[in-house]
Amino acid sequence: MLQYPQADPGESQTLPRAYSGAPPQIPHSIADFVPITAQQNACNGCHNKPARIGKNVAKGTPPPMPESHYHKADTGKLEFSDSRYICVQCHTPQANVKDLVGNTFMPK
């Protein structure tokens, strides 16, 4: 059984990414956030901050979603893309465990 983090957002450290370009893992408990739907997405409350993209993020401050999670509106402003609302499709809660199977994958 995997032990997922029980920490509240902003209280834990992130693990390194599995490989370059891998989606970051979720370093906090998501028990209160699921299910994630198009109508109910608590992740957006903290991470939907397009003005912070590309800027340094202070410790304990939630990182913004990357620009790839947005589309440009007619006004030129970035708006959250409706096709990216299921965060846990790519981002999983982190668990500090040993690999079950050896991995030699090294993308270029």
C-alpha positions as a printed Julia matrix, in Angstrom:
108×3 Matrix{Float64}:
   0.0    0.0     0.0
   1.34   3.42   -0.91
   1.43   6.18    1.65
   0.35   9.41    0.0
   1.1   12.76    1.62
  -1.29  13.94    4.28
   0.19  17.44    4.38
  -1.9   20.46    3.56
  -0.97  22.47    0.47
   2.22  24.47    0.99
   3.5   22.25    3.81
   5.52  19.62    1.94
   8.42  19.38   -0.48
   8.1   18.16   -4.01
  10.0   15.15   -5.27
  12.15  15.54   -8.38
  10.42  14.8   -11.67
  10.77  11.28  -13.04
  12.27  12.62  -16.28
  12.67  15.91  -18.1
   9.24  17.12  -19.18
   7.35  14.83  -16.79
   4.34  16.43  -15.11
   5.11  17.36  -11.5
   3.6   15.2    -8.79
   1.13  16.64   -6.3
   2.98  17.15   -2.97
  -0.1   17.52   -0.78
  -3.23  15.64    0.14
  -6.02  15.8    -2.44
  -8.59  13.93   -0.37
 -10.76  17.04   -0.02
 -10.41  17.94   -3.72
 -11.74  14.83   -5.44
 -13.64  14.17   -7.5
 -12.32  16.8    -9.87
 -14.88  17.78  -12.48
 -15.32  20.6   -14.97
 -17.77  22.22  -12.54
 -15.75  21.54   -9.35
 -11.98  21.94   -9.53
 -10.4   23.11   -6.29
  -6.94  23.0    -7.91
  -7.82  26.09   -9.96
  -8.32  28.17   -6.84
  -4.59  28.08   -6.1
  -2.92  27.17   -9.4
  -4.94  29.14  -11.98
  -2.67  32.19  -11.85
  -1.57  33.0   -15.41
   0.06  36.28  -14.32
   2.62  34.24  -12.33
   3.8   32.12  -15.28
   7.57  32.43  -15.71
   8.1   34.23  -12.4
   9.91  32.98   -9.32
   7.6   31.36   -6.82
   8.27  31.86   -3.11
   8.38  28.79   -0.89
   4.88  27.83    0.21
   3.31  29.67   -2.73
   1.47  27.41   -5.19
   3.11  27.28   -8.6
   0.95  28.45  -11.5
  -0.2   26.07  -14.18
   2.01  26.3   -17.27
   0.94  28.2   -20.37
   0.12  24.87  -22.07
  -2.92  24.6   -19.77
  -4.42  27.81  -21.21
  -5.61  29.21  -24.51
  -5.53  32.79  -25.69
  -8.92  34.45  -25.58
 -10.11  36.97  -28.15
  -8.89  39.65  -25.75
  -5.35  38.22  -25.89
  -5.48  37.16  -22.24
  -4.77  33.61  -21.18
  -7.85  31.66  -20.09
  -7.92  28.2   -18.55
  -8.49  25.55  -21.2
 -11.64  23.53  -20.6
  -9.84  20.42  -21.86
  -7.35  20.46  -18.95
  -9.67  20.24  -15.94
  -8.89  16.64  -14.87
  -5.6   17.43  -13.14
  -5.06  13.88  -11.84
  -5.04  12.54  -15.38
  -1.39  13.63  -15.57
  -0.51  14.79  -12.05
  -0.54  12.16   -9.32
  -0.06  12.46   -5.57
   3.58  11.75   -4.8
   4.62   8.76   -2.76
   8.26   8.29   -1.81
   8.63   4.62   -2.71
  11.17   2.47   -4.5
  10.54   1.64   -8.14
   8.56  -1.59   -8.49
  10.28  -2.25  -11.8
  13.68  -0.95  -12.86
  13.55   1.99  -15.24
  16.21   2.93  -17.75
  14.0    5.35  -19.73
  15.99   8.42  -20.71
  14.11  10.72  -23.12
  16.13  13.02  -25.32
